[in-house]
Amino acid sequence: MLLRVQCDPQPLQLPPLTQPQVTYVHLVITAEGDHTLPLHLVLVADASRSMRIPIVNEHQFRELVRNGGAHEVLVDGVPVWQLANPLSCEARSQFPSPIDYTVRALHSVVERLAPDDRMALIACASDALVLAPSTPGHRRTDLIGAIARLPVLRLGESTNLAQGLQLALAQFVVTDEPAVRRVVLLTDGFTTDTTMCTTLAREAATHGITISTIGLGSTFEETLLTQIADLSGGRASFGQEAGHIPTIISAELEHARQTTIHALSLHMTLPQTVTLRRITRLSPTLSVLTPVSTEHGRRLTLHLGDLRRGDSVRLLCEFLVAPGTGGSQRRLARLRLRSGQHEQHHDLIAHYDPRATNPPPPLLPLITHATIAHLHQRATLARQQGDYETAAVLLHRLAAHLRRLGETELATLALNEASTSVQTPLPNLTTKMLTYATRRLGEAAD
């Protein structure tokens, strides 16, 4: 295993000033090596009622109505369509539900497991249940039997993702054996305890476990799911339609299978003369990260997740640095990269030079990307706090930056979100499309 750290610009130079100044450092962390690791995978599937509702296209729906299979009723004064009778097994095969697509995806995963891999399956709704525990030497018949139970479970109407995550983390035992430890969380709705979910994401990260999240449809909490992924170093995916589930889960398995660096963490120690204002992950996905902070912000930890051979994590660090005189130098940070028992150290040293330009011109496009991530984060926070006018203003600024990047479709999406932010304060499909499309800007920049 080999980690390579590149720092831009090189050398780091600052103009000598008599007041503190902001400086930017671009870090590129690359994984090298061919050794792949066994996979310990736990899938947490939302098994609430909404995941069992059959999905029909417009043509199929018209056929149902014509044949008397569905009729319109009033629910709380709102007209809705309901099935006249429960669907038969034959009809269900024609109109699969999200849980049916999940079952198909899980069967594919089981077929692709290697002898050293482990897999567990957990279902959650109001309650959570371990359908298949993670044990060495898994038996395909046991896993297939557990998958068959998923569509017929009745665990309540609400969704308690925190309980599902708790059971998932309990599947990992403390061991010195290196492995890719990954939880994949799939849901289409709101959860009952968001604070506990983020707490569990942080706990997972400290134990070298990444949590990848899959949000389905238009009613899940995209802010929570992306936060869980970012806190633990996992991946966040969006499935607009249930038919996307097998492809997304297959991509998760493939990514995990190719991992050579698992549970990578970055530890940063700052001197008293330097403060970290913000750190933005530029790739593989664009997002403002929140490090774990101790000693009054002097020691910071970021969980960066798993890397495949040749993959890079690109970070833009924004420091506030004390004044300095020409010809002197200052340590901005001491970095320690860690994966399992492997560590690598790197010092960020800045030199004060009257010829220096701050910020360096090559970093300006990266600063623009970081600004986009920050504006989206602030707009989301304003909306959550009920300040819809501020959210709309920030979204207009976001759209302007996106247009300058040539992202006209995404800029239009931001403007649409700004207009609906005041009219329809509840999160909707546009909100989710904007969130995940903004994060994908990191893929294009890599």
Number of C-alpha atoms within 10 A of each C-alpha: 13 14 20 12 16 13 17 15 16 11 11 21 22 28 20 20 15 10 9 14 17 16 20 22 22 22 19 17 20 19 22 18 14 15 12 19 20 20 23 22 26 26 24 25 25 31 30 26 17 17 23 18 15 17 18 14 8 9 8 13 16 14 12 16 16 11 9 12 16 17 13 13 12 10 9 7 7 8 10 11 13 14 13 13 9 10 14 9 9 8 11 15 12 14 17 17 21 26 24 23 16 24 21 14 18 21 16 15 18 18 10 14 18 13 12 13 20 22 25 22 25 25 29 29 26 19 19 25 17 17 18 21 21 21 15 12 12 20 13 14 10 13 19 16 12 17 21 15 12 22 19 10 16 15 18 15 13 19 26 22 29 23 22 25 25 16 21 29 20 10 20 21 10 7 7 8 9 15 25 26 25 30 26 24 25 26 27 25 20 16 19 15 13 17 10 15 23 20 13 21 25 22 15 25 24 15 16 23 28 31 30 25 28 24 25 25 17 20 16 21 19 27 16 18 25 23 21 27 26 31 26 29 27 26 22 22 22 24 19 16 13 19 17 16 27 20 12 16 24 16 12 21 19 13 14 24 19 19 25 23 30 26 26 23 23 19 19 23 19 18 15 11 13 21 18 19 11 17 22 24 24 29 22 20 24 26 28 24 19 16 19 14 14 11 8 7 17 16 17 19 19 22 26 24 29 28 23 21 19 12 18 20 21 24 24 23 18 19 20 17 22 17 16 20 15 14 11 12 16 20 15 26 22 16 18 16 21 19 20 16 7 12 14 14 13 14 14 14 15 20 20 20 19 14 11 14 11 14 17 16 10 10 16 12 12 18 19 15 23 24 16 25 24 21 21 24 17 16 25 24 16 17 19 15 10 15 16 23 16 19 27 24 16 22 27 22 18 23 26 19 19 21 14 11 13 11 15 15 12 19 24 17 18 28 20 18 26 24 18 18 25 17 10 11 14 13 20 18 14 14 21 23 19 19 21 17 15 23 24 18 21 21 13 12 15 13
